[in-house]
């Protein structure tokens, strides 16, 4: 059985420290491995590419000066 990491973990990384996409990918790979899967509050089965696309589409992360940051106004607080 594959364990899915909650997507808030990635958002929390970006709240703590804005990162470039390559820095974020490296951190995720180091923390969870290359084949990690993620879930959100309602959806599951995301790989990192699809999770980032989900975040961008819903404006949960935004880019500033070449770094991704969590958009606190669009992140649920639970």
mmCIF file of the N, C-alpha and C atoms, coordinates in Angstrom:
data_MODEL
# 
_entry.id   MODEL 
# 
loop_
_atom_site.group_PDB 
_atom_site.id 
_atom_site.type_symbol 
_atom_site.label_atom_id 
_atom_site.label_alt_id 
_atom_site.label_comp_id 
_atom_site.label_asym_id 
_atom_site.label_entity_id 
_atom_site.label_seq_id 
_atom_site.pdbx_PDB_ins_code 
_atom_site.Cartn_x 
_atom_site.Cartn_y 
_atom_site.Cartn_z 
_atom_site.occupancy 
_atom_site.B_iso_or_equiv 
_atom_site.pdbx_formal_charge 
_atom_site.auth_seq_id 
_atom_site.auth_comp_id 
_atom_site.auth_asym_id 
_atom_site.auth_atom_id 
_atom_site.pdbx_PDB_model_num 
ATOM 1   N N  . UNK A 1 1  ? 0.837   -1.178 0.000   1.00 0.00 ? 1  UNK A N  1 
ATOM 2   C CA . UNK A 1 1  ? 0.000   0.000  0.000   1.00 0.00 ? 1  UNK A CA 1 
ATOM 3   C C  . UNK A 1 1  ? 0.887   1.249  0.000   1.00 0.00 ? 1  UNK A C  1 
ATOM 4   N N  . UNK A 1 2  ? 0.580   2.189  -0.859  1.00 0.00 ? 2  UNK A N  1 
ATOM 5   C CA . UNK A 1 2  ? 1.337   3.420  -0.951  1.00 0.00 ? 2  UNK A CA 1 
ATOM 6   C C  . UNK A 1 2  ? 0.773   4.451  0.019   1.00 0.00 ? 2  UNK A C  1 
ATOM 7   N N  . UNK A 1 3  ? 1.648   5.060  0.768   1.00 0.00 ? 3  UNK A N  1 
ATOM 8   C CA . UNK A 1 3  ? 1.242   6.133  1.661   1.00 0.00 ? 3  UNK A CA 1 
ATOM 9   C C  . UNK A 1 3  ? 1.231   7.431  0.880   1.00 0.00 ? 3  UNK A C  1 
ATOM 10  N N  . UNK A 1 4  ? 0.169   8.177  1.020   1.00 0.00 ? 4  UNK A N  1 
ATOM 11  C CA . UNK A 1 4  ? 0.080   9.483  0.373   1.00 0.00 ? 4  UNK A CA 1 
ATOM 12  C C  . UNK A 1 4  ? 0.326   10.566 1.416   1.00 0.00 ? 4  UNK A C  1 
ATOM 13  N N  . UNK A 1 5  ? 1.136   11.521 1.043   1.00 0.00 ? 5  UNK A N  1 
ATOM 14  C CA . UNK A 1 5  ? 1.463   12.651 1.897   1.00 0.00 ? 5  UNK A CA 1 
ATOM 15  C C  . UNK A 1 5  ? 0.437   13.748 1.641   1.00 0.00 ? 5  UNK A C  1 
ATOM 16  N N  . UNK A 1 6  ? -0.033  14.391 2.698   1.00 0.00 ? 6  UNK A N  1 
ATOM 17  C CA . UNK A 1 6  ? -1.005  15.467 2.500   1.00 0.00 ? 6  UNK A CA 1 
ATOM 18  C C  . UNK A 1 6  ? -0.325  16.648 1.822   1.00 0.00 ? 6  UNK A C  1 
ATOM 19  N N  . UNK A 1 7  ? -1.002  17.249 0.877   1.00 0.00 ? 7  UNK A N  1 
ATOM 20  C CA . UNK A 1 7  ? -0.461  18.357 0.092   1.00 0.00 ? 7  UNK A CA 1 
ATOM 21  C C  . UNK A 1 7  ? -0.078  19.553 0.955   1.00 0.00 ? 7  UNK A C  1 
ATOM 22  N N  . UNK A 1 8  ? -0.689  19.687 2.122   1.00 0.00 ? 8  UNK A N  1 
ATOM 23  C CA . UNK A 1 8  ? -0.338  20.799 3.011   1.00 0.00 ? 8  UNK A CA 1 
ATOM 24  C C  . UNK A 1 8  ? 1.135   20.757 3.407   1.00 0.00 ? 8  UNK A C  1 
ATOM 25  N N  . UNK A 1 9  ? 1.729   19.577 3.408   1.00 0.00 ? 9  UNK A N  1 
ATOM 26  C CA . UNK A 1 9  ? 3.153   19.466 3.736   1.00 0.00 ? 9  UNK A CA 1 
ATOM 27  C C  . UNK A 1 9  ? 3.972   20.282 2.740   1.00 0.00 ? 9  UNK A C  1 
ATOM 28  N N  . UNK A 1 10 ? 3.654   20.182 1.468   1.00 0.00 ? 10 UNK A N  1 
ATOM 29  C CA . UNK A 1 10 ? 4.371   20.937 0.439   1.00 0.00 ? 10 UNK A CA 1 
ATOM 30  C C  . UNK A 1 10 ? 4.096   22.433 0.609   1.00 0.00 ? 10 UNK A C  1 
ATOM 31  N N  . UNK A 1 11 ? 2.865   22.786 0.860   1.00 0.00 ? 11 UNK A N  1 
ATOM 32  C CA . UNK A 1 11 ? 2.537   24.195 1.081   1.00 0.00 ? 11 UNK A CA 1 
ATOM 33  C C  . UNK A 1 11 ? 3.272   24.743 2.303   1.00 0.00 ? 11 UNK A C  1 
ATOM 34  N N  . UNK A 1 12 ? 3.397   23.929 3.337   1.00 0.00 ? 12 UNK A N  1 
ATOM 35  C CA . UNK A 1 12 ? 4.120   24.369 4.532   1.00 0.00 ? 12 UNK A CA 1 
ATOM 36  C C  . UNK A 1 12 ? 5.600   24.596 4.238   1.00 0.00 ? 12 UNK A C  1 
ATOM 37  N N  . UNK A 1 13 ? 6.198   23.745 3.394   1.00 0.00 ? 13 UNK A N  1 
ATOM 38  C CA . UNK A 1 13 ? 7.585   23.981 2.971   1.00 0.00 ? 13 UNK A CA 1 
ATOM 39  C C  . UNK A 1 13 ? 7.701   25.376 2.370   1.00 0.00 ? 13 UNK A C  1 
ATOM 40  N N  . UNK A 1 14 ? 6.740   25.714 1.511   1.00 0.00 ? 14 UNK A N  1 
ATOM 41  C CA . UNK A 1 14 ? 6.794   26.997 0.808   1.00 0.00 ? 14 UNK A CA 1 
ATOM 42  C C  . UNK A 1 14 ? 6.414   28.174 1.695   1.00 0.00 ? 14 UNK A C  1 
ATOM 43  N N  . UNK A 1 15 ? 5.664   27.929 2.745   1.00 0.00 ? 15 UNK A N  1 
ATOM 44  C CA . UNK A 1 15 ? 5.391   28.987 3.720   1.00 0.00 ? 15 UNK A CA 1 
ATOM 45  C C  . UNK A 1 15 ? 6.663   29.330 4.484   1.00 0.00 ? 15 UNK A C  1 
ATOM 46  N N  . UNK A 1 16 ? 7.428   28.295 4.826   1.00 0.00 ? 16 UNK A N  1 
ATOM 47  C CA . UNK A 1 16 ? 8.654   28.476 5.592   1.00 0.00 ? 16 UNK A CA 1 
ATOM 48  C C  . UNK A 1 16 ? 9.766   29.107 4.766   1.00 0.00 ? 16 UNK A C  1 
ATOM 49  N N  . UNK A 1 17 ? 9.855   28.680 3.488   1.00 0.00 ? 17 UNK A N  1 
ATOM 50  C CA . UNK A 1 17 ? 10.963  29.144 2.659   1.00 0.00 ? 17 UNK A CA 1 
ATOM 51  C C  . UNK A 1 17 ? 10.551  29.105 1.188   1.00 0.00 ? 17 UNK A C  1 
ATOM 52  N N  . UNK A 1 18 ? 10.420  30.261 0.560   1.00 0.00 ? 18 UNK A N  1 
ATOM 53  C CA . UNK A 1 18 ? 10.157  30.270 -0.882  1.00 0.00 ? 18 UNK A CA 1 
ATOM 54  C C  . UNK A 1 18 ? 11.279  29.529 -1.617  1.00 0.00 ? 18 UNK A C  1 
ATOM 55  N N  . UNK A 1 19 ? 10.905  28.769 -2.645  1.00 0.00 ? 19 UNK A N  1 
ATOM 56  C CA . UNK A 1 19 ? 11.877  27.952 -3.374  1.00 0.00 ? 19 UNK A CA 1 
ATOM 57  C C  . UNK A 1 19 ? 11.608  28.003 -4.867  1.00 0.00 ? 19 UNK A C  1 
ATOM 58  N N  . UNK A 1 20 ? 12.669  27.827 -5.630  1.00 0.00 ? 20 UNK A N  1 
ATOM 59  C CA . UNK A 1 20 ? 12.502  27.633 -7.065  1.00 0.00 ? 20 UNK A CA 1 
ATOM 60  C C  . UNK A 1 20 ? 11.876  26.253 -7.266  1.00 0.00 ? 20 UNK A C  1 
ATOM 61  N N  . UNK A 1 21 ? 11.382  26.007 -8.464  1.00 0.00 ? 21 UNK A N  1 
ATOM 62  C CA . UNK A 1 21 ? 10.794  24.694 -8.725  1.00 0.00 ? 21 UNK A CA 1 
ATOM 63  C C  . UNK A 1 21 ? 11.821  23.585 -8.531  1.00 0.00 ? 21 UNK A C  1 
ATOM 64  N N  . UNK A 1 22 ? 13.046  23.790 -8.991  1.00 0.00 ? 22 UNK A N  1 
ATOM 65  C CA . UNK A 1 22 ? 14.067  22.747 -8.839  1.00 0.00 ? 22 UNK A CA 1 
ATOM 66  C C  . UNK A 1 22 ? 14.413  22.524 -7.365  1.00 0.00 ? 22 UNK A C  1 
ATOM 67  N N  . UNK A 1 23 ? 14.460  23.584 -6.573  1.00 0.00 ? 23 UNK A N  1 
ATOM 68  C CA . UNK A 1 23 ? 14.712  23.429 -5.131  1.00 0.00 ? 23 UNK A CA 1 
ATOM 69  C C  . UNK A 1 23 ? 13.577  22.664 -4.459  1.00 0.00 ? 23 UNK A C  1 
ATOM 70  N N  . UNK A 1 24 ? 12.349  22.983 -4.837  1.00 0.00 ? 24 UNK A N  1 
ATOM 71  C CA . UNK A 1 24 ? 11.199  22.288 -4.271  1.00 0.00 ? 24 UNK A CA 1 
ATOM 72  C C  . UNK A 1 24 ? 11.210  20.810 -4.654  1.00 0.00 ? 24 UNK A C  1 
ATOM 73  N N  . UNK A 1 25 ? 11.487  20.530 -5.911  1.00 0.00 ? 25 UNK A N  1 
ATOM 74  C CA . UNK A 1 25 ? 11.549  19.129 -6.357  1.00 0.00 ? 25 UNK A CA 1 
ATOM 75  C C  . UNK A 1 25 ? 12.626  18.357 -5.594  1.00 0.00 ? 25 UNK A C  1 
ATOM 76  N N  . UNK A 1 26 ? 13.771  18.982 -5.384  1.00 0.00 ? 26 UNK A N  1 
ATOM 77  C CA . UNK A 1 26 ? 14.850  18.319 -4.651  1.00 0.00 ? 26 UNK A CA 1 
ATOM 78  C C  . UNK A 1 26 ? 14.445  18.062 -3.208  1.00 0.00 ? 26 UNK A C  1 
ATOM 79  N N  . UNK A 1 27 ? 13.813  19.039 -2.570  1.00 0.00 ? 27 UNK A N  1 
ATOM 80  C CA . UNK A 1 27 ? 13.381  18.866 -1.185  1.00 0.00 ? 27 UNK A CA 1 
ATOM 81  C C  . UNK A 1 27 ? 12.367  17.726 -1.064  1.00 0.00 ? 27 UNK A C  1 
ATOM 82  N N  . UNK A 1 28 ? 11.401  17.694 -1.962  1.00 0.00 ? 28 UNK A N  1 
ATOM 83  C CA . UNK A 1 28 ? 10.385  16.634 -1.928  1.00 0.00 ? 28 UNK A CA 1 
ATOM 84  C C  . UNK A 1 28 ? 11.038  15.267 -2.136  1.00 0.00 ? 28 UNK A C  1 
ATOM 85  N N  . UNK A 1 29 ? 11.943  15.177 -3.103  1.00 0.00 ? 29 UNK A N  1 
ATOM 86  C CA . UNK A 1 29 ? 12.627  13.903 -3.372  1.00 0.00 ? 29 UNK A CA 1 
ATOM 87  C C  . UNK A 1 29 ? 13.446  13.462 -2.160  1.00 0.00 ? 29 UNK A C  1 
ATOM 88  N N  . UNK A 1 30 ? 14.107  14.408 -1.521  1.00 0.00 ? 30 UNK A N  1 
ATOM 89  C CA . UNK A 1 30 ? 14.925  14.088 -0.343  1.00 0.00 ? 30 UNK A CA 1 
ATOM 90  C C  . UNK A 1 30 ? 14.054  13.643 0.825   1.00 0.00 ? 30 UNK A C  1 
ATOM 91  N N  . UNK A 1 31 ? 12.967  14.343 1.045   1.00 0.00 ? 31 UNK A N  1 
ATOM 92  C CA . UNK A 1 31 ? 12.085  14.051 2.183   1.00 0.00 ? 31 UNK A CA 1 
ATOM 93  C C  . UNK A 1 31 ? 11.252  12.780 1.995   1.00 0.00 ? 31 UNK A C  1 
ATOM 94  N N  . UNK A 1 32 ? 10.759  12.552 0.765   1.00 0.00 ? 32 UNK A N  1 
ATOM 95  C CA . UNK A 1 32 ? 9.754   11.509 0.555   1.00 0.00 ? 32 UNK A CA 1 
ATOM 96  C C  . UNK A 1 32 ? 10.091  10.499 -0.525  1.00 0.00 ? 32 UNK A C  1 
ATOM 97  N N  . UNK A 1 33 ? 11.141  10.735 -1.294  1.00 0.00 ? 33 UNK A N  1 
ATOM 98  C CA . UNK A 1 33 ? 11.500  9.818  -2.378  1.00 0.00 ? 33 UNK A CA 1 
ATOM 99  C C  . UNK A 1 33 ? 10.928  10.276 -3.705  1.00 0.00 ? 33 UNK A C  1 
ATOM 100 N N  . UNK A 1 34 ? 11.445  9.706  -4.759  1.00 0.00 ? 34 UNK A N  1 
ATOM 101 C CA . UNK A 1 34 ? 11.081  10.103 -6.123  1.00 0.00 ? 34 UNK A CA 1 
ATOM 102 C C  . UNK A 1 34 ? 9.642   9.733  -6.502  1.00 0.00 ? 34 UNK A C  1 
ATOM 103 N N  . UNK A 1 35 ? 9.112   8.687  -5.928  1.00 0.00 ? 35 UNK A N  1 
ATOM 104 C CA . UNK A 1 35 ? 7.798   8.175  -6.338  1.00 0.00 ? 35 UNK A CA 1 
ATOM 105 C C  . UNK A 1 35 ? 6.676   8.520  -5.370  1.00 0.00 ? 35 UNK A C  1 
ATOM 106 N N  . UNK A 1 36 ? 6.859   9.572  -4.598  1.00 0.00 ? 36 UNK A N  1 
ATOM 107 C CA . UNK A 1 36 ? 5.862   9.968  -3.606  1.00 0.00 ? 36 UNK A CA 1 
ATOM 108 C C  . UNK A 1 36 ? 4.540   10.335 -4.281  1.00 0.00 ? 36 UNK A C  1 
ATOM 109 N N  . UNK A 1 37 ? 3.461   10.076 -3.582  1.00 0.00 ? 37 UNK A N  1 
ATOM 110 C CA . UNK A 1 37 ? 2.121   10.473 -4.007  1.00 0.00 ? 37 UNK A CA 1 
ATOM 111 C C  . UNK A 1 37 ? 1.543   11.391 -2.943  1.00 0.00 ? 37 UNK A C  1 
ATOM 112 N N  . UNK A 1 38 ? 0.645   12.273 -3.398  1.00 0.00 ? 38 UNK A N  1 
ATOM 113 C CA . UNK A 1 38 ? 0.049   13.263 -2.511  1.00 0.00 ? 38 UNK A CA 1 
ATOM 114 C C  . UNK A 1 38 ? -1.465  13.174 -2.572  1.00 0.00 ? 38 UNK A C  1 
ATOM 115 N N  . UNK A 1 39 ? -2.090  13.698 -1.510  1.00 0.00 ? 39 UNK A N  1 
ATOM 116 C CA . UNK A 1 39 ? -3.544  13.820 -1.461  1.00 0.00 ? 39 UNK A CA 1 
ATOM 117 C C  . UNK A 1 39 ? -3.870  15.214 -0.961  1.00 0.00 ? 39 UNK A C  1 
ATOM 118 N N  . UNK A 1 40 ? -5.060  15.668 -1.297  1.00 0.00 ? 40 UNK A N  1 
ATOM 119 C CA . UNK A 1 40 ? -5.563  16.931 -0.777  1.00 0.00 ? 40 UNK A CA 1 
ATOM 120 C C  . UNK A 1 40 ? -6.711  16.596 0.159   1.00 0.00 ? 40 UNK A C  1 
ATOM 121 N N  . UNK A 1 41 ? -7.436  17.606 0.558   1.00 0.00 ? 41 UNK A N  1 
ATOM 122 C CA . UNK A 1 41 ? -8.576  17.370 1.440   1.00 0.00 ? 41 UNK A CA 1 
ATOM 123 C C  . UNK A 1 41 ? -9.665  16.543 0.753   1.00 0.00 ? 41 UNK A C  1 
ATOM 124 N N  . UNK A 1 42 ? -9.757  16.659 -0.580  1.00 0.00 ? 42 UNK A N  1 
ATOM 125 C CA . UNK A 1 42 ? -10.838 15.988 -1.313  1.00 0.00 ? 42 UNK A CA 1 
ATOM 126 C C  . UNK A 1 42 ? -10.362 15.015 -2.374  1.00 0.00 ? 42 UNK A C  1 
ATOM 127 N N  . UNK A 1 43 ? -9.122  15.137 -2.834  1.00 0.00 ? 43 UNK A N  1 
ATOM 128 C CA . UNK A 1 43 ? -8.623  14.339 -3.952  1.00 0.00 ? 43 UNK A CA 1 
ATOM 129 C C  . UNK A 1 43 ? -7.367  13.584 -3.550  1.00 0.00 ? 43 UNK A C  1 
ATOM 130 N N  . UNK A 1 44 ? -7.045  12.546 -4.319  1.00 0.00 ? 44 UNK A N  1 
ATOM 131 C CA . UNK A 1 44 ? -5.827  11.782 -4.030  1.00 0.00 ? 44 UNK A CA 1 
ATOM 132 C C  . UNK A 1 44 ? -5.187  11.309 -5.333  1.00 0.00 ? 44 UNK A C  1 
ATOM 133 N N  . UNK A 1 45 ? -4.000  10.747 -5.201  1.00 0.00 ? 45 UNK A N  1 
ATOM 134 C CA . UNK A 1 45 ? -3.313  10.161 -6.343  1.00 0.00 ? 45 UNK A CA 1 
ATOM 135 C C  . UNK A 1 45 ? -2.438  11.117 -7.128  1.00 0.00 ? 45 UNK A C  1 
ATOM 136 N N  . UNK A 1 46 ? -2.096  12.259 -6.569  1.00 0.00 ? 46 UNK A N  1 
ATOM 137 C CA . UNK A 1 46 ? -1.254  13.229 -7.265  1.00 0.00 ? 46 UNK A CA 1 
ATOM 138 C C  . UNK A 1 46 ? 0.214   12.807 -7.218  1.00 0.00 ? 46 UNK A C  1 
ATOM 139 N N  . UNK A 1 47 ? 0.910   12.907 -8.354  1.00 0.00 ? 47 UNK A N  1 
ATOM 140 C CA . UNK A 1 47 ? 2.365   12.909 -8.304  1.00 0.00 ? 47 UNK A CA 1 
ATOM 141 C C  . UNK A 1 47 ? 2.764   14.374 -8.164  1.00 0.00 ? 47 UNK A C  1 
ATOM 142 N N  . UNK A 1 48 ? 4.053   14.663 -8.062  1.00 0.00 ? 48 UNK A N  1 
ATOM 143 C CA . UNK A 1 48 ? 4.453   16.048 -7.818  1.00 0.00 ? 48 UNK A CA 1 
ATOM 144 C C  . UNK A 1 48 ? 4.065   16.956 -8.976  1.00 0.00 ? 48 UNK A C  1 
ATOM 145 N N  . UNK A 1 49 ? 4.197   16.495 -10.220 1.00 0.00 ? 49 UNK A N  1 
ATOM 146 C CA . UNK A 1 49 ? 3.824   17.322 -11.369 1.00 0.00 ? 49 UNK A CA 1 
ATOM 147 C C  . UNK A 1 49 ? 2.351   17.711 -11.318 1.00 0.00 ? 49 UNK A C  1 
ATOM 148 N N  . UNK A 1 50 ? 1.488   16.740 -11.072 1.00 0.00 ? 50 UNK A N  1 
ATOM 149 C CA . UNK A 1 50 ? 0.053   17.042 -11.053 1.00 0.00 ? 50 UNK A CA 1 
ATOM 150 C C  . UNK A 1 50 ? -0.322  17.863 -9.818  1.00 0.00 ? 50 UNK A C  1 
ATOM 151 N N  . UNK A 1 51 ? 0.384   17.670 -8.712  1.00 0.00 ? 51 UNK A N  1 
ATOM 152 C CA . UNK A 1 51 ? 0.110   18.487 -7.526  1.00 0.00 ? 51 UNK A CA 1 
ATOM 153 C C  . UNK A 1 51 ? 0.478   19.945 -7.786  1.00 0.00 ? 51 UNK A C  1 
ATOM 154 N N  . UNK A 1 52 ? 1.628   20.188 -8.395  1.00 0.00 ? 52 UNK A N  1 
ATOM 155 C CA . UNK A 1 52 ? 2.024   21.565 -8.696  1.00 0.00 ? 52 UNK A CA 1 
ATOM 156 C C  . UNK A 1 52 ? 1.046   22.209 -9.671  1.00 0.00 ? 52 UNK A C  1 
ATOM 157 N N  . UNK A 1 53 ? 0.596   21.463 -10.667 1.00 0.00 ? 53 UNK A N  1 
ATOM 158 C CA . UNK A 1 53 ? -0.395  21.987 -11.611 1.00 0.00 ? 53 UNK A CA 1 
ATOM 159 C C  . UNK A 1 53 ? -1.691  22.344 -10.877 1.00 0.00 ? 53 UNK A C  1 
ATOM 160 N N  . UNK A 1 54 ? -2.111  21.498 -9.959  1.00 0.00 ? 54 UNK A N  1 
ATOM 161 C CA . UNK A 1 54 ? -3.299  21.739 -9.138  1.00 0.00 ? 54 UNK A CA 1 
ATOM 162 C C  . UNK A 1 54 ? -3.125  23.023 -8.315  1.00 0.00 ? 54 UNK A C  1 
ATOM 163 N N  . UNK A 1 55 ? -1.973  23.165 -7.666  1.00 0.00 ? 55 UNK A N  1 
ATOM 164 C CA . UNK A 1 55 ? -1.699  24.360 -6.864  1.00 0.00 ? 55 UNK A CA 1 
ATOM 165 C C  . UNK A 1 55 ? -1.715  25.625 -7.719  1.00 0.00 ? 55 UNK A C  1 
ATOM 166 N N  . UNK A 1 56 ? -1.098  25.569 -8.879  1.00 0.00 ? 56 UNK A N  1 
ATOM 167 C CA . UNK A 1 56 ? -1.020  26.737 -9.752  1.00 0.00 ? 56 UNK A CA 1 
ATOM 168 C C  . UNK A 1 56 ? -2.411  27.124 -10.252 1.00 0.00 ? 56 UNK A C  1 
ATOM 169 N N  . UNK A 1 57 ? -3.165  26.135 -10.704 1.00 0.00 ? 57 UNK A N  1 
ATOM 170 C CA . UNK A 1 57 ? -4.509  26.400 -11.220 1.00 0.00 ? 57 UNK A CA 1 
ATOM 171 C C  . UNK A 1 57 ? -5.400  27.049 -10.163 1.00 0.00 ? 57 UNK A C  1 
ATOM 172 N N  . UNK A 1 58 ? -5.266  26.621 -8.928  1.00 0.00 ? 58 UNK A N  1 
ATOM 173 C CA . UNK A 1 58 ? -6.100  27.140 -7.841  1.00 0.00 ? 58 UNK A CA 1 
ATOM 174 C C  . UNK A 1 58 ? -5.436  28.295 -7.084  1.00 0.00 ? 58 UNK A C  1 
ATOM 175 N N  . UNK A 1 59 ? -4.310  28.757 -7.616  1.00 0.00 ? 59 UNK A N  1 
ATOM 176 C CA . UNK A 1 59 ? -3.571  29.891 -7.046  1.00 0.00 ? 59 UNK A CA 1 
ATOM 177 C C  . UNK A 1 59 ? -3.174  29.670 -5.592  1.00 0.00 ? 59 UNK A C  1 
ATOM 178 N N  . UNK A 1 60 ? -2.884  28.425 -5.242  1.00 0.00 ? 60 UNK A N  1 
ATOM 179 C CA . UNK A 1 60 ? -2.412  28.114 -3.891  1.00 0.00 ? 60 UNK A CA 1 
ATOM 180 C C  . UNK A 1 60 ? -0.924  28.399 -3.765  1.00 0.00 ? 60 UNK A C  1 
ATOM 181 N N  . UNK A 1 61 ? -0.226  28.422 -4.894  1.00 0.00 ? 61 UNK A N  1 
ATOM 182 C CA . UNK A 1 61 ? 1.157   28.879 -4.925  1.00 0.00 ? 61 UNK A CA 1 
ATOM 183 C C  . UNK A 1 61 ? 1.283   29.922 -6.026  1.00 0.00 ? 61 UNK A C  1 
ATOM 184 N N  . UNK A 1 62 ? 2.138   30.887 -5.767  1.00 0.00 ? 62 UNK A N  1 
ATOM 185 C CA . UNK A 1 62 ? 2.392   31.930 -6.752  1.00 0.00 ? 62 UNK A CA 1 
ATOM 186 C C  . UNK A 1 62 ? 3.900   32.117 -6.865  1.00 0.00 ? 62 UNK A C  1 
ATOM 187 N N  . UNK A 1 63 ? 4.313   32.646 -7.987  1.00 0.00 ? 63 UNK A N  1 
ATOM 188 C CA . UNK A 1 63 ? 5.730   32.855 -8.204  1.00 0.00 ? 63 UNK A CA 1 
ATOM 189 C C  . UNK A 1 63 ? 6.088   34.320 -7.984  1.00 0.00 ? 63 UNK A C  1 
ATOM 190 N N  . UNK A 1 64 ? 7.173   34.533 -7.273  1.00 0.00 ? 64 UNK A N  1 
ATOM 191 C CA . UNK A 1 64 ? 7.668   35.877 -7.009  1.00 0.00 ? 64 UNK A CA 1 
ATOM 192 C C  . UNK A 1 64 ? 9.191   35.838 -7.057  1.00 0.00 ? 64 UNK A C  1 
ATOM 193 N N  . UNK A 1 65 ? 9.751   36.634 -7.944  1.00 0.00 ? 65 UNK A N  1 
ATOM 194 C CA . UNK A 1 65 ? 11.206  36.717 -8.090  1.00 0.00 ? 65 UNK A CA 1 
ATOM 195 C C  . UNK A 1 65 ? 11.841  35.352 -8.318  1.00 0.00 ? 65 UNK A C  1 
ATOM 196 N N  . UNK A 1 66 ? 11.196  34.529 -9.136  1.00 0.00 ? 66 UNK A N  1 
ATOM 197 C CA . UNK A 1 66 ? 11.739  33.220 -9.487  1.00 0.00 ? 66 UNK A CA 1 
ATOM 198 C C  . UNK A 1 66 ? 11.563  32.141 -8.443  1.00 0.00 ? 66 UNK A C  1 
ATOM 199 N N  . UNK A 1 67 ? 10.833  32.441 -7.378  1.00 0.00 ? 67 UNK A N  1 
ATOM 200 C CA . UNK A 1 67 ? 10.601  31.469 -6.300  1.00 0.00 ? 67 UNK A CA 1 
ATOM 201 C C  . UNK A 1 67 ? 9.111   31.232 -6.139  1.00 0.00 ? 67 UNK A C  1 
ATOM 202 N N  . UNK A 1 68 ? 8.741   29.999 -5.822  1.00 0.00 ? 68 UNK A N  1 
ATOM 203 C CA . UNK A 1 68 ? 7.359   29.674 -5.497  1.00 0.00 ? 68 UNK A CA 1 
ATOM 204 C C  . UNK A 1 68 ? 7.128   29.967 -4.038  1.00 0.00 ? 68 UNK A C  1 
ATOM 205 N N  . UNK A 1 69 ? 5.983   30.570 -3.743  1.00 0.00 ? 69 UNK A N  1 
ATOM 206 C CA . UNK A 1 69 ? 5.579   30.827 -2.359  1.00 0.00 ? 69 UNK A CA 1 
ATOM 207 C C  . UNK A 1 69 ? 4.127   30.393 -2.185  1.00 0.00 ? 69 UNK A C  1 
ATOM 208 N N  . UNK A 1 70 ? 3.786   30.016 -0.966  1.00 0.00 ? 70 UNK A N  1 
ATOM 209 C CA . UNK A 1 70 ? 2.394   29.668 -0.666  1.00 0.00 ? 70 UNK A CA 1 
ATOM 210 C C  . UNK A 1 70 ? 1.572   30.949 -0.617  1.00 0.00 ? 70 UNK A C  1 
ATOM 211 N N  . UNK A 1 71 ? 0.418   30.915 -1.246  1.00 0.00 ? 71 UNK A N  1 
ATOM 212 C CA . UNK A 1 71 ? -0.508  32.043 -1.245  1.00 0.00 ? 71 UNK A CA 1 
ATOM 213 C C  . UNK A 1 71 ? -1.464  31.843 -0.066  1.00 0.00 ? 71 UNK A C  1 
ATOM 214 N N  . UNK A 1 72 ? -1.132  32.453 1.063   1.00 0.00 ? 72 UNK A N  1 
ATOM 215 C CA . UNK A 1 72 ? -1.881  32.221 2.308   1.00 0.00 ? 72 UNK A CA 1 
ATOM 216 C C  . UNK A 1 72 ? -3.377  32.496 2.154   1.00 0.00 ? 72 UNK A C  1 
ATOM 217 N N  . UNK A 1 73 ? -3.744  33.407 1.288   1.00 0.00 ? 73 UNK A N  1 
ATOM 218 C CA . UNK A 1 73 ? -5.154  33.741 1.095   1.00 0.00 ? 73 UNK A CA 1 
ATOM 219 C C  . UNK A 1 73 ? -5.944  32.596 0.449   1.00 0.00 ? 73 UNK A C  1 
ATOM 220 N N  . UNK A 1 74 ? -5.248  31.673 -0.204  1.00 0.00 ? 74 UNK A N  1 
ATOM 221 C CA . UNK A 1 74 ? -5.918  30.584 -0.927  1.00 0.00 ? 74 UNK A CA 1 
ATOM 222 C C  . UNK A 1 74 ? -5.702  29.214 -0.305  1.00 0.00 ? 74 UNK A C  1 
ATOM 223 N N  . UNK A 1 75 ? -5.070  29.163 0.866   1.00 0.00 ? 75 UNK A N  1 
ATOM 224 C CA . UNK A 1 75 ? -4.791  27.889 1.526   1.00 0.00 ? 75 UNK A CA 1 
ATOM 225 C C  . UNK A 1 75 ? -5.760  27.714 2.677   1.00 0.00 ? 75 UNK A C  1 
ATOM 226 N N  . UNK A 1 76 ? -6.429  26.556 2.725   1.00 0.00 ? 76 UNK A N  1 
ATOM 227 C CA . UNK A 1 76 ? -7.362  26.307 3.825   1.00 0.00 ? 76 UNK A CA 1 
ATOM 228 C C  . UNK A 1 76 ? -6.565  26.122 5.127   1.00 0.00 ? 76 UNK A C  1 
ATOM 229 N N  . UNK A 1 77 ? -7.213  26.403 6.230   1.00 0.00 ? 77 UNK A N  1 
ATOM 230 C CA . UNK A 1 77 ? -6.523  26.413 7.525   1.00 0.00 ? 77 UNK A CA 1 
ATOM 231 C C  . UNK A 1 77 ? -7.005  25.308 8.467   1.00 0.00 ? 77 UNK A C  1 
ATOM 232 N N  . UNK A 1 78 ? -6.807  24.078 8.069   1.00 0.00 ? 78 UNK A N  1 
ATOM 233 C CA . UNK A 1 78 ? -7.168  22.994 8.992   1.00 0.00 ? 78 UNK A CA 1 
ATOM 234 C C  . UNK A 1 78 ? -6.054  22.007 9.098   1.00 0.00 ? 78 UNK A C  1 
# 
